[in-house]
C-alpha cells in the first residue's frame, strides 16, 4: 500500500492526466471546429468550457517546476540531469514523430505535413528556434520545457547556493513582468531573448512550482520566498486575459490542494493510468486525431464518432509508446545509472534552506 506521502504526490500524477485530457478535448472539439469546422454543434456552455482545455498546459508547467526541482535536489551533476531528461523525453518523442509523420502523410490534414528535414530537427527540439514547423502543434510546449531545463540546471549547478538561485529567480520574475507589460512594444533586438529564451509568459509558472516544492519539502519558507511565490502567481493576471487568467489561478489552487493532501481521492487507478500516459498522449493526439476525424467525415460517419475514434486511437498509441518505449528506456537508464554511480562522484549542491551562519 502506498504511504500517505506517496498518495499525496500521486494526486499530482492524476492532475497531469486530467490536464492532458483537457488539452486533447480542446484540440478535438472547439479547436478542430475553428480550424476545419465540425459538422455538428456542441451546447454553448460545453463549447465554452472546453476552451479552457488549452490552459491545461499551464498546469503542466507548474508541475514541471515542482518535479524538476525535486529531481535536481536528488541529482549528482548537471550531466546526469541532462541524461535523465533526455531518456525521459526523447525516446517517446522520436516514436511520436514517426507515428505522427506517417499518419499525416497518409490521412492528413495535408496542411500539417512537414518535410523530412524539419521532422529531423523536431527530434532535438531545435526547430522552433530556427523558425521551422512542429511535427505536431502540441510540441511548442516541449520547446519551452527543454529551455526551462537548460536554464534551471545551469543555475542550480552553477550558483550552488539557494540564496544565489533565489536572487536569479527574482531577476527572472522581474523580467517576466516587464516582458508581458511591454509585450507589444519590445524592441526587435530583445524579442527573441525575452519572448523565447526567457519565455516570460510562462516562466513564473515554473518558478511558482519550484517555490511550492521547497515549501512542501523544507517547510514554510521565509517571507521573501512567500512574496516571490505570490508575485509569480499574480503574474497570471497580467499574462493572460480574463476569464482564462482566473482559470489558471484555479489551477494553482487545485495544485496546492493536491500537494497538501486534500485531493487524495484523485489517486485512483483510472486517473493514475491516464497520468502515466499523459506525456505520450500529448505527443500523438493532435495531428493524428485530426486525420482520424477527417477520415470519419470522409466515410460518412457522424463527427462525434470521429472524435471518439480519434480519442481511442490516441490513447492506444500513447499506451504503446508508454509501455513499449518509455518504460523500457527509463528502466535501462535506471540500471545504468545505478551501476555507474557506484563510482565516487561529487555530491550535488546543497540548496536546502541554509542557516544564517552558512549564508554569511
C-alpha contacts under 8 A as a table, 3 or more apart, distances in Angstrom:
res1	aa1	res2	aa2	distance
2	X	5	X	7.95
2	X	6	X	5.87
2	X	7	X	6.00
3	X	6	X	5.23
3	X	7	X	6.10
4	X	7	X	5.17
4	X	8	X	6.17
5	X	8	X	5.18
5	X	9	X	6.56
6	X	9	X	5.18
6	X	10	X	5.98
7	X	10	X	4.83
7	X	11	X	6.51
7	X	261	X	7.98
7	X	264	X	6.34
7	X	267	X	6.54
8	X	11	X	5.56
8	X	12	X	7.50
8	X	258	X	6.50
8	X	259	X	6.27
8	X	260	X	7.18
8	X	261	X	4.82
8	X	262	X	7.88
8	X	263	X	7.40
8	X	264	X	5.73
8	X	267	X	7.94
9	X	12	X	5.27
9	X	13	X	7.11
9	X	258	X	7.27
9	X	259	X	6.43
9	X	261	X	7.87
10	X	13	X	5.07
10	X	14	X	6.52
10	X	264	X	7.84
10	X	267	X	5.65
10	X	272	X	7.30
11	X	14	X	4.92
11	X	15	X	6.22
11	X	258	X	5.91
11	X	259	X	7.90
11	X	263	X	6.33
11	X	264	X	5.81
11	X	265	X	7.66
11	X	266	X	5.40
11	X	267	X	4.89
11	X	272	X	7.88
12	X	15	X	4.93
12	X	16	X	6.23
12	X	63	X	7.67
12	X	255	X	7.40
12	X	258	X	6.28
12	X	259	X	7.34
13	X	16	X	5.00
13	X	17	X	6.44
13	X	267	X	7.87
13	X	271	X	7.88
13	X	272	X	6.05
13	X	275	X	5.02
13	X	276	X	7.13
14	X	17	X	5.08
14	X	18	X	6.33
14	X	266	X	6.02
14	X	267	X	6.12
14	X	268	X	7.88
14	X	271	X	4.91
14	X	272	X	4.97
14	X	273	X	8.00
14	X	274	X	7.07
14	X	275	X	5.12
15	X	18	X	5.03
15	X	19	X	6.04
15	X	255	X	7.99
15	X	266	X	7.76
15	X	271	X	7.95
15	X	275	X	7.14
16	X	19	X	5.11
16	X	20	X	6.21
16	X	59	X	7.67
16	X	60	X	6.65
16	X	63	X	7.92
16	X	275	X	5.29
16	X	278	X	6.55
17	X	20	X	5.12
17	X	21	X	6.22
17	X	271	X	6.26
17	X	272	X	7.14
17	X	273	X	7.83
17	X	274	X	4.77
17	X	275	X	3.64
17	X	276	X	7.21
17	X	277	X	7.29
17	X	278	X	5.28
18	X	21	X	5.06
18	X	22	X	6.16
18	X	271	X	7.32
18	X	274	X	7.50
18	X	275	X	7.29
19	X	22	X	5.04
19	X	23	X	6.35
19	X	53	X	7.44
19	X	56	X	4.58
19	X	57	X	7.03
19	X	59	X	6.91
19	X	60	X	7.34
20	X	23	X	5.15
20	X	24	X	6.27
20	X	56	X	6.64
20	X	57	X	7.75
20	X	275	X	7.96
20	X	278	X	5.61
20	X	279	X	7.90
20	X	281	X	7.27
20	X	282	X	6.40
21	X	24	X	5.03
21	X	25	X	6.19
21	X	278	X	7.97
22	X	25	X	5.30
22	X	26	X	6.14
22	X	50	X	7.30
22	X	52	X	7.83
22	X	53	X	4.40
22	X	54	X	7.18
22	X	56	X	6.18
23	X	26	X	5.12
23	X	27	X	6.26
23	X	53	X	4.74
23	X	54	X	5.25
23	X	55	X	7.47
23	X	56	X	5.85
23	X	57	X	7.29
24	X	27	X	5.18
24	X	28	X	6.15
24	X	53	X	7.68
24	X	282	X	7.57
24	X	285	X	6.63
24	X	286	X	7.07
24	X	311	X	7.91
25	X	28	X	5.08
25	X	29	X	5.89
25	X	50	X	6.83
25	X	53	X	6.97
26	X	29	X	5.53
26	X	30	X	5.74
26	X	31	X	5.99
26	X	50	X	5.36
26	X	51	X	5.92
26	X	52	X	7.51
26	X	53	X	5.09
26	X	54	X	6.15
27	X	30	X	6.54
27	X	31	X	4.82
27	X	32	X	5.83
27	X	54	X	7.85
27	X	286	X	6.49
28	X	31	X	6.37
28	X	32	X	5.33
28	X	33	X	7.95
28	X	286	X	7.44
28	X	289	X	7.14
28	X	290	X	7.17
28	X	307	X	6.42
29	X	32	X	5.44
29	X	33	X	6.10
29	X	38	X	7.85
29	X	47	X	7.85
29	X	50	X	7.72
29	X	307	X	7.71
30	X	33	X	5.05
30	X	34	X	6.21
30	X	47	X	6.33
30	X	50	X	6.93
30	X	51	X	6.61
31	X	34	X	4.94
31	X	35	X	6.23
32	X	35	X	5.10
32	X	36	X	5.70
32	X	37	X	6.39
32	X	38	X	7.03
32	X	290	X	7.36
33	X	36	X	5.46
33	X	37	X	3.89
33	X	38	X	4.91
34	X	37	X	5.87
38	X	41	X	7.26
38	X	303	X	6.62
39	X	302	X	7.84
39	X	303	X	6.28
40	X	303	X	6.51
40	X	304	X	7.81
42	X	46	X	6.45
42	X	47	X	5.81
43	X	46	X	5.35
43	X	47	X	6.16
44	X	47	X	5.08
44	X	48	X	6.20
45	X	48	X	5.18
45	X	49	X	6.13
46	X	49	X	4.96
46	X	50	X	6.10
47	X	50	X	5.35
47	X	51	X	6.59
48	X	51	X	5.31
48	X	52	X	7.43
49	X	52	X	5.77
49	X	53	X	7.70
50	X	53	X	5.33
51	X	54	X	6.34
52	X	55	X	5.63
52	X	56	X	7.49
52	X	244	X	6.82
52	X	247	X	7.36
53	X	56	X	5.38
54	X	57	X	6.47
55	X	58	X	5.27
55	X	59	X	7.16
55	X	244	X	7.62
55	X	247	X	7.88
55	X	248	X	6.97
56	X	59	X	5.27
56	X	60	X	6.63
57	X	60	X	4.92
57	X	61	X	6.44
57	X	141	X	7.45
58	X	61	X	5.05
58	X	62	X	6.48
58	X	202	X	7.60
58	X	205	X	7.03
58	X	248	X	7.06
59	X	62	X	5.13
59	X	63	X	6.17
59	X	248	X	7.63
59	X	251	X	6.11
59	X	252	X	7.65
59	X	255	X	7.95
60	X	63	X	5.02
60	X	64	X	6.05
61	X	64	X	4.94
61	X	65	X	6.35
61	X	145	X	7.57
61	X	202	X	7.52
61	X	205	X	5.84
61	X	206	X	5.51
61	X	209	X	7.79
62	X	65	X	5.28
62	X	66	X	6.50
62	X	205	X	4.97
62	X	206	X	5.05
62	X	207	X	7.75
62	X	208	X	6.67
62	X	209	X	4.64
62	X	252	X	7.89
63	X	66	X	5.14
63	X	67	X	6.03
63	X	206	X	7.59
63	X	209	X	6.11
64	X	67	X	5.14
64	X	68	X	5.54
64	X	145	X	7.89
64	X	206	X	6.42
64	X	209	X	6.99
65	X	68	X	5.48
65	X	69	X	6.15
65	X	205	X	7.33
65	X	206	X	4.15
65	X	207	X	6.12
65	X	208	X	7.04
65	X	209	X	4.26
65	X	210	X	4.69
65	X	213	X	7.95
66	X	69	X	5.66
66	X	70	X	6.44
66	X	206	X	7.45
66	X	209	X	4.33
66	X	210	X	4.69
66	X	211	X	7.58
66	X	212	X	6.67
66	X	213	X	4.97
67	X	70	X	5.04
67	X	71	X	6.15
67	X	209	X	7.98
67	X	210	X	7.88
67	X	213	X	7.61
68	X	71	X	4.87
68	X	72	X	6.09
68	X	149	X	7.86
68	X	210	X	7.88
69	X	72	X	4.97
69	X	73	X	6.31
69	X	210	X	5.89
69	X	213	X	7.24
70	X	73	X	5.36
70	X	74	X	6.72
70	X	213	X	7.04
71	X	74	X	5.26
71	X	75	X	6.26
71	X	81	X	7.99
72	X	75	X	5.04
72	X	81	X	7.01
72	X	153	X	7.45
72	X	156	X	7.67
73	X	348	X	7.11
73	X	349	X	7.73
73	X	350	X	7.69
73	X	351	X	7.48
74	X	348	X	7.47
75	X	78	X	7.71
75	X	80	X	6.72
75	X	81	X	6.20
75	X	348	X	6.25
76	X	80	X	6.77
76	X	81	X	7.83
76	X	345	X	7.47
76	X	346	X	6.72
76	X	347	X	5.41
76	X	348	X	4.38
76	X	349	X	7.99
77	X	80	X	5.41
77	X	81	X	6.39
77	X	157	X	7.22
77	X	346	X	7.68
77	X	347	X	7.73
77	X	348	X	6.07
78	X	81	X	5.00
78	X	82	X	6.13
78	X	153	X	6.29
78	X	154	X	7.52
78	X	157	X	6.46
79	X	82	X	5.15
79	X	83	X	6.25
80	X	83	X	5.05
80	X	84	X	6.03
81	X	84	X	5.10
81	X	85	X	6.20
81	X	153	X	7.62
82	X	85	X	5.23
82	X	86	X	6.05
83	X	86	X	4.99
83	X	87	X	6.18
84	X	87	X	5.31
84	X	88	X	6.13
84	X	333	X	7.60
85	X	88	X	4.92
85	X	89	X	6.04
86	X	89	X	5.33
86	X	90	X	5.44
86	X	91	X	7.99
87	X	90	X	5.86
87	X	91	X	6.45
87	X	329	X	6.59
87	X	330	X	6.30
87	X	333	X	7.11
88	X	91	X	7.28
88	X	92	X	7.75
88	X	326	X	7.10
88	X	329	X	7.96
88	X	330	X	6.59
89	X	92	X	6.08
89	X	93	X	6.11
90	X	93	X	4.83
90	X	94	X	5.99
90	X	123	X	7.29
90	X	124	X	7.68
91	X	94	X	5.23
91	X	95	X	6.36
91	X	325	X	6.56
91	X	326	X	6.65
91	X	329	X	7.35
92	X	95	X	5.08
92	X	96	X	6.09
92	X	280	X	6.49
92	X	283	X	7.95
92	X	321	X	6.24
92	X	322	X	7.46
92	X	325	X	6.18
92	X	326	X	5.78
93	X	96	X	4.96
93	X	97	X	6.09
93	X	123	X	6.90
93	X	280	X	7.79
93	X	283	X	6.66
94	X	97	X	5.05
94	X	98	X	6.27
94	X	123	X	5.96
95	X	98	X	5.25
95	X	99	X	6.23
95	X	321	X	6.95
95	X	325	X	7.80
96	X	99	X	5.20
96	X	100	X	5.88
96	X	280	X	7.41
96	X	283	X	5.61
96	X	284	X	5.51
96	X	321	X	7.88
97	X	100	X	5.20
97	X	101	X	5.90
97	X	119	X	7.12
97	X	122	X	7.78
97	X	123	X	7.38
97	X	135	X	6.43
97	X	136	X	7.86
97	X	283	X	7.92
97	X	284	X	7.95
98	X	101	X	5.29
98	X	102	X	6.21
99	X	102	X	5.31
99	X	103	X	6.11
99	X	284	X	7.46
100	X	103	X	5.07
100	X	104	X	6.00
100	X	135	X	7.05
100	X	136	X	7.20
100	X	284	X	6.34
100	X	287	X	6.72
100	X	288	X	5.84
101	X	104	X	5.34
101	X	105	X	6.18
101	X	113	X	7.06
101	X	114	X	7.62
101	X	119	X	7.86
101	X	135	X	6.83
102	X	105	X	5.41
102	X	106	X	6.10
103	X	106	X	5.08
103	X	107	X	5.63
103	X	108	X	6.97
103	X	288	X	5.89
103	X	291	X	7.13
104	X	107	X	5.29
104	X	108	X	4.35
104	X	109	X	5.98
104	X	110	X	6.61
104	X	112	X	6.99
104	X	113	X	5.85
104	X	287	X	6.73
104	X	288	X	6.51
104	X	291	X	6.54
105	X	108	X	5.80
105	X	109	X	7.93
105	X	110	X	6.82
105	X	113	X	6.26
107	X	110	X	7.92
107	X	291	X	5.12
107	X	292	X	7.27
107	X	294	X	7.83
107	X	295	X	6.93
108	X	111	X	7.53
108	X	112	X	7.26
108	X	113	X	7.42
108	X	287	X	7.96
108	X	290	X	7.50
108	X	291	X	4.98
108	X	294	X	7.63
109	X	112	X	5.64
109	X	113	X	7.19
109	X	287	X	7.32
109	X	290	X	6.69
109	X	291	X	5.69
109	X	294	X	7.58
110	X	113	X	5.31
112	X	135	X	7.53
112	X	136	X	7.78
112	X	287	X	7.31
113	X	135	X	7.24
114	X	118	X	6.20
114	X	119	X	6.47
114	X	133	X	6.96
114	X	134	X	7.65
114	X	135	X	6.28
115	X	118	X	5.24
115	X	119	X	6.20
116	X	119	X	5.01
116	X	120	X	6.17
117	X	120	X	5.11
117	X	121	X	6.49
118	X	121	X	5.23
118	X	122	X	6.36
118	X	127	X	6.96
118	X	132	X	6.45
118	X	133	X	6.92
118	X	134	X	7.87
118	X	135	X	7.85
119	X	122	X	4.97
119	X	123	X	6.72
119	X	134	X	7.64
119	X	135	X	6.06
120	X	123	X	5.31
120	X	124	X	7.65
121	X	124	X	5.77
121	X	125	X	6.42
121	X	126	X	5.93
121	X	127	X	5.27
122	X	125	X	4.73
122	X	126	X	6.33
122	X	127	X	5.43
122	X	134	X	6.67
122	X	135	X	6.81
123	X	126	X	7.95
124	X	127	X	7.82
125	X	128	X	7.20
125	X	142	X	7.42
125	X	143	X	5.84
125	X	146	X	7.90
126	X	129	X	5.70
126	X	130	X	6.76
126	X	143	X	7.52
127	X	130	X	5.16
127	X	131	X	6.37
127	X	132	X	5.02
127	X	133	X	6.83
127	X	134	X	7.23
128	X	131	X	4.99
128	X	132	X	5.43
128	X	133	X	6.76
128	X	134	X	7.33
128	X	140	X	7.53
128	X	143	X	7.34
129	X	132	X	7.55
134	X	137	X	5.57
134	X	138	X	7.88
134	X	139	X	6.21
134	X	140	X	7.24
135	X	139	X	7.47
136	X	139	X	5.77
136	X	283	X	7.41
136	X	284	X	7.63
136	X	286	X	6.54
136	X	287	X	5.89
137	X	140	X	6.44
137	X	286	X	7.07
137	X	287	X	7.50
138	X	141	X	6.47
138	X	142	X	7.83
138	X	282	X	6.97
138	X	283	X	7.02
138	X	286	X	6.99
139	X	142	X	5.14
139	X	143	X	6.75
139	X	283	X	7.20
140	X	143	X	5.43
140	X	144	X	6.80
141	X	144	X	5.00
141	X	145	X	6.17
142	X	145	X	4.84
142	X	146	X	6.10
143	X	146	X	5.29
143	X	147	X	6.14
144	X	147	X	5.15
144	X	148	X	6.16
144	X	196	X	7.96
144	X	199	X	7.10
145	X	148	X	5.07
145	X	149	X	6.29
146	X	149	X	4.95
146	X	150	X	6.32
147	X	150	X	5.16
147	X	151	X	6.31
147	X	197	X	7.00
148	X	151	X	5.14
148	X	152	X	5.99
148	X	203	X	7.91
149	X	152	X	5.37
149	X	153	X	5.90
150	X	153	X	5.48
150	X	154	X	6.14
151	X	154	X	5.27
151	X	155	X	6.22
152	X	155	X	5.05
152	X	156	X	5.84
153	X	156	X	5.03
153	X	157	X	6.00
153	X	158	X	7.90
154	X	157	X	5.60
154	X	158	X	5.47
154	X	159	X	7.98
155	X	158	X	5.05
155	X	159	X	5.51
155	X	160	X	7.86
155	X	165	X	6.30
155	X	168	X	7.82
156	X	159	X	5.80
156	X	160	X	6.03
156	X	161	X	7.82
156	X	165	X	6.60
156	X	349	X	7.61
157	X	160	X	5.46
157	X	348	X	7.70
157	X	349	X	6.53
159	X	162	X	7.84
159	X	164	X	5.88
159	X	165	X	6.14
160	X	164	X	7.42
160	X	165	X	7.65
160	X	349	X	5.19
160	X	350	X	7.00
160	X	351	X	6.91
161	X	164	X	5.41
161	X	165	X	6.38
161	X	349	X	7.02
161	X	350	X	6.71
161	X	351	X	5.32
162	X	165	X	4.96
162	X	166	X	5.84
162	X	350	X	7.78
162	X	351	X	4.56
162	X	352	X	6.77
162	X	353	X	7.02
162	X	354	X	7.60
163	X	166	X	5.13
163	X	167	X	6.36
163	X	359	X	7.51
164	X	167	X	5.16
164	X	168	X	6.45
165	X	168	X	5.03
165	X	169	X	6.29
166	X	169	X	5.00
166	X	170	X	6.30
167	X	170	X	5.06
167	X	171	X	6.39
168	X	171	X	5.07
168	X	172	X	6.19
169	X	172	X	4.94
169	X	173	X	6.02
169	X	207	X	7.06
170	X	173	X	5.13
170	X	174	X	6.14
170	X	228	X	7.01
171	X	174	X	5.08
171	X	175	X	6.25
172	X	175	X	5.15
172	X	176	X	6.12
172	X	198	X	7.75
172	X	203	X	7.69
173	X	176	X	4.86
173	X	177	X	6.29
173	X	200	X	7.96
173	X	203	X	7.40
173	X	204	X	6.22
173	X	232	X	6.81
174	X	177	X	5.24
174	X	178	X	6.33
175	X	178	X	5.04
175	X	179	X	5.85
175	X	194	X	7.77
175	X	200	X	7.12
176	X	179	X	4.98
176	X	180	X	6.32
176	X	194	X	7.90
176	X	198	X	7.85
176	X	199	X	7.84
176	X	200	X	4.28
176	X	201	X	6.68
176	X	203	X	7.06
176	X	204	X	7.27
177	X	180	X	5.53
177	X	181	X	6.16
177	X	200	X	7.47
177	X	235	X	6.67
177	X	238	X	7.89
178	X	181	X	5.15
178	X	182	X	6.07
178	X	183	X	7.97
179	X	182	X	5.41
179	X	183	X	5.33
179	X	186	X	7.68
179	X	194	X	6.47
179	X	195	X	7.41
179	X	200	X	6.08
179	X	201	X	7.84
180	X	183	X	4.71
180	X	200	X	6.87
180	X	201	X	6.58
180	X	238	X	6.81
180	X	239	X	5.86
181	X	238	X	7.27
182	X	185	X	5.29
182	X	186	X	5.95
183	X	186	X	5.84
186	X	190	X	6.43
186	X	191	X	6.10
187	X	190	X	5.57
187	X	191	X	6.47
188	X	191	X	5.30
188	X	192	X	7.78
189	X	192	X	7.12
189	X	193	X	8.00
190	X	193	X	5.44
190	X	194	X	5.97
191	X	194	X	5.30
191	X	195	X	5.57
191	X	196	X	7.51
192	X	195	X	5.48
192	X	196	X	5.19
192	X	197	X	6.50
193	X	196	X	5.73
193	X	197	X	4.83
193	X	198	X	6.06
194	X	197	X	6.11
194	X	198	X	5.08
194	X	199	X	6.23
194	X	200	X	6.28
195	X	198	X	6.02
195	X	199	X	4.72
195	X	200	X	5.80
195	X	201	X	7.48
196	X	199	X	4.72
196	X	200	X	7.77
198	X	203	X	7.02
199	X	202	X	5.72
199	X	203	X	5.89
200	X	203	X	5.29
200	X	204	X	7.39
201	X	204	X	7.43
201	X	239	X	5.76
202	X	205	X	5.48
202	X	206	X	7.07
203	X	206	X	5.34
203	X	207	X	6.26
204	X	207	X	4.78
204	X	208	X	5.91
204	X	232	X	4.83
204	X	233	X	7.00
204	X	235	X	6.94
205	X	208	X	5.29
205	X	209	X	6.34
205	X	232	X	6.87
205	X	233	X	7.21
206	X	209	X	5.10
206	X	210	X	6.33
207	X	210	X	5.11
207	X	211	X	6.36
207	X	229	X	7.63
207	X	232	X	6.81
208	X	211	X	5.14
208	X	212	X	6.11
208	X	228	X	7.96
208	X	229	X	5.36
208	X	232	X	5.74
208	X	233	X	6.63
209	X	212	X	5.12
209	X	213	X	6.17
210	X	213	X	5.09
210	X	214	X	6.40
211	X	214	X	5.10
211	X	215	X	6.23
211	X	225	X	7.16
211	X	229	X	6.29
212	X	215	X	4.97
212	X	216	X	6.08
212	X	229	X	7.72
212	X	256	X	7.94
213	X	216	X	4.96
213	X	217	X	5.93
214	X	217	X	4.98
214	X	218	X	5.43
214	X	219	X	7.12
214	X	221	X	7.51
215	X	218	X	5.53
215	X	219	X	4.86
215	X	220	X	5.22
215	X	221	X	5.82
216	X	219	X	5.90
216	X	220	X	7.78
216	X	259	X	7.28
216	X	260	X	7.84
218	X	221	X	7.62
218	X	352	X	7.15
218	X	353	X	7.13
221	X	224	X	7.90
221	X	225	X	5.91
221	X	226	X	6.38
222	X	225	X	5.60
222	X	226	X	6.46
223	X	226	X	5.03
223	X	227	X	6.10
224	X	227	X	5.15
224	X	228	X	6.25
225	X	228	X	4.83
225	X	229	X	6.17
226	X	229	X	5.05
226	X	230	X	6.16
227	X	230	X	4.99
227	X	231	X	6.14
228	X	231	X	5.26
228	X	232	X	6.07
229	X	232	X	5.04
229	X	233	X	6.19
230	X	233	X	5.23
230	X	234	X	6.06
231	X	234	X	4.89
231	X	235	X	6.09
232	X	235	X	5.30
232	X	236	X	7.59
233	X	236	X	5.86
233	X	249	X	7.30
233	X	252	X	7.71
234	X	237	X	5.71
234	X	238	X	7.63
235	X	238	X	5.46
235	X	239	X	6.18
236	X	239	X	5.07
236	X	240	X	5.96
236	X	245	X	5.74
236	X	248	X	7.07
236	X	249	X	7.17
237	X	240	X	6.03
237	X	241	X	7.18
237	X	242	X	7.78
237	X	245	X	5.53
237	X	246	X	7.63
238	X	241	X	7.36
239	X	245	X	7.66
240	X	244	X	6.34
240	X	245	X	5.03
241	X	244	X	5.79
241	X	245	X	5.58
242	X	245	X	5.00
242	X	246	X	6.20
243	X	246	X	5.28
243	X	247	X	6.50
244	X	247	X	4.91
244	X	248	X	6.32
245	X	248	X	5.15
245	X	249	X	6.32
246	X	249	X	5.00
246	X	250	X	6.23
247	X	250	X	4.85
247	X	251	X	6.35
248	X	251	X	4.82
248	X	252	X	6.47
249	X	252	X	5.06
249	X	253	X	6.41
250	X	253	X	4.96
250	X	254	X	6.12
251	X	254	X	5.06
251	X	255	X	6.01
252	X	255	X	5.06
252	X	256	X	6.13
253	X	256	X	5.13
253	X	257	X	6.23
254	X	257	X	5.10
254	X	258	X	6.28
255	X	258	X	5.11
255	X	259	X	6.25
256	X	259	X	5.15
256	X	260	X	6.16
257	X	260	X	5.26
257	X	261	X	6.33
257	X	262	X	5.11
257	X	263	X	6.14
258	X	261	X	5.22
258	X	262	X	5.60
258	X	263	X	4.88
258	X	264	X	7.09
259	X	262	X	7.58
261	X	264	X	5.82
263	X	266	X	5.79
263	X	267	X	7.88
264	X	267	X	5.58
265	X	268	X	6.67
266	X	271	X	6.79
267	X	271	X	6.70
267	X	272	X	6.13
268	X	271	X	5.69
268	X	272	X	6.02
269	X	272	X	5.11
269	X	273	X	5.93
270	X	273	X	5.15
270	X	274	X	6.19
271	X	274	X	4.91
271	X	275	X	6.01
272	X	275	X	4.87
272	X	276	X	6.18
273	X	276	X	5.08
273	X	277	X	6.46
274	X	277	X	5.16
274	X	278	X	6.07
275	X	278	X	4.97
276	X	279	X	7.52
276	X	322	X	7.68
277	X	280	X	5.51
277	X	281	X	5.79
277	X	315	X	7.80
277	X	318	X	5.93
277	X	319	X	6.25
277	X	322	X	6.21
278	X	281	X	5.01
278	X	282	X	5.98
278	X	318	X	7.89
279	X	282	X	5.09
279	X	283	X	6.34
280	X	283	X	5.03
280	X	284	X	6.47
280	X	317	X	7.93
280	X	318	X	4.72
280	X	319	X	7.52
280	X	321	X	6.33
280	X	322	X	6.33
281	X	284	X	5.51
281	X	285	X	5.73
281	X	314	X	6.22
281	X	315	X	6.27
281	X	317	X	7.59
281	X	318	X	4.77
282	X	285	X	5.84
282	X	286	X	7.74
283	X	286	X	7.81
284	X	287	X	7.25
284	X	288	X	6.36
284	X	289	X	8.00
284	X	314	X	6.19
284	X	317	X	7.22
284	X	318	X	6.90
285	X	288	X	5.76
285	X	289	X	5.44
285	X	310	X	7.79
285	X	311	X	7.53
285	X	314	X	5.03
285	X	315	X	8.00
286	X	289	X	5.18
286	X	290	X	6.24
287	X	290	X	4.97
287	X	291	X	6.29
288	X	291	X	5.16
288	X	292	X	6.37
288	X	310	X	7.51
288	X	314	X	7.45
289	X	292	X	5.05
289	X	293	X	6.18
289	X	307	X	7.62
289	X	310	X	4.57
289	X	311	X	6.98
289	X	313	X	7.51
289	X	314	X	6.80
290	X	293	X	5.13
290	X	294	X	6.07
290	X	310	X	7.42
291	X	294	X	5.08
291	X	295	X	6.08
292	X	295	X	5.01
292	X	296	X	6.17
292	X	306	X	6.49
292	X	307	X	7.87
292	X	309	X	6.95
292	X	310	X	5.42
293	X	296	X	5.07
293	X	297	X	6.35
293	X	303	X	6.95
293	X	306	X	4.47
293	X	307	X	5.88
293	X	309	X	7.53
293	X	310	X	6.27
294	X	297	X	5.19
294	X	298	X	6.21
294	X	306	X	7.62
295	X	298	X	5.00
295	X	299	X	6.33
295	X	306	X	7.77
296	X	299	X	5.21
296	X	300	X	6.42
296	X	301	X	5.20
296	X	302	X	7.35
296	X	303	X	7.11
296	X	305	X	7.49
296	X	306	X	5.05
297	X	300	X	5.11
297	X	301	X	5.39
297	X	302	X	6.77
297	X	303	X	6.46
297	X	306	X	7.11
298	X	301	X	7.55
301	X	305	X	6.52
301	X	306	X	6.85
302	X	305	X	5.39
302	X	306	X	6.59
303	X	306	X	4.90
303	X	307	X	6.24
304	X	307	X	5.06
304	X	308	X	6.22
305	X	308	X	5.00
305	X	309	X	6.11
306	X	309	X	5.06
306	X	310	X	6.05
307	X	310	X	4.99
307	X	311	X	6.16
308	X	311	X	5.14
308	X	312	X	6.16
309	X	312	X	5.08
309	X	313	X	6.01
310	X	313	X	5.10
310	X	314	X	6.08
311	X	314	X	5.12
311	X	315	X	6.15
312	X	315	X	5.22
312	X	316	X	6.10
313	X	316	X	5.09
313	X	317	X	6.13
314	X	317	X	5.22
314	X	318	X	5.96
315	X	318	X	4.97
315	X	319	X	6.09
316	X	319	X	5.16
316	X	320	X	6.29
317	X	320	X	5.02
317	X	321	X	6.20
318	X	321	X	5.15
318	X	322	X	5.99
319	X	322	X	4.99
319	X	323	X	5.98
319	X	324	X	7.92
320	X	323	X	5.48
320	X	324	X	5.40
320	X	325	X	7.50
321	X	324	X	5.16
321	X	325	X	5.01
321	X	326	X	6.22
322	X	325	X	5.70
322	X	326	X	4.74
322	X	327	X	6.04
323	X	326	X	6.22
323	X	327	X	5.50
323	X	328	X	7.24
324	X	327	X	6.74
324	X	328	X	6.59
325	X	328	X	5.68
325	X	329	X	6.08
326	X	329	X	5.42
326	X	330	X	6.12
327	X	330	X	5.18
327	X	331	X	5.99
328	X	331	X	5.08
328	X	332	X	6.13
329	X	332	X	5.16
329	X	333	X	6.19
330	X	333	X	5.03
330	X	334	X	6.10
331	X	334	X	5.12
331	X	335	X	6.30
332	X	335	X	5.23
332	X	336	X	6.17
333	X	336	X	4.96
333	X	337	X	6.00
334	X	337	X	5.12
334	X	338	X	6.12
335	X	338	X	5.18
335	X	339	X	6.34
336	X	339	X	5.28
336	X	340	X	6.06
337	X	340	X	4.99
337	X	341	X	5.80
338	X	341	X	5.39
338	X	342	X	6.66
339	X	342	X	5.70
340	X	343	X	6.15
341	X	344	X	6.96
341	X	345	X	7.28
351	X	354	X	7.28
354	X	358	X	6.02
354	X	359	X	6.26
355	X	358	X	5.31
355	X	359	X	6.33
356	X	359	X	5.12
356	X	360	X	6.46
357	X	360	X	5.63
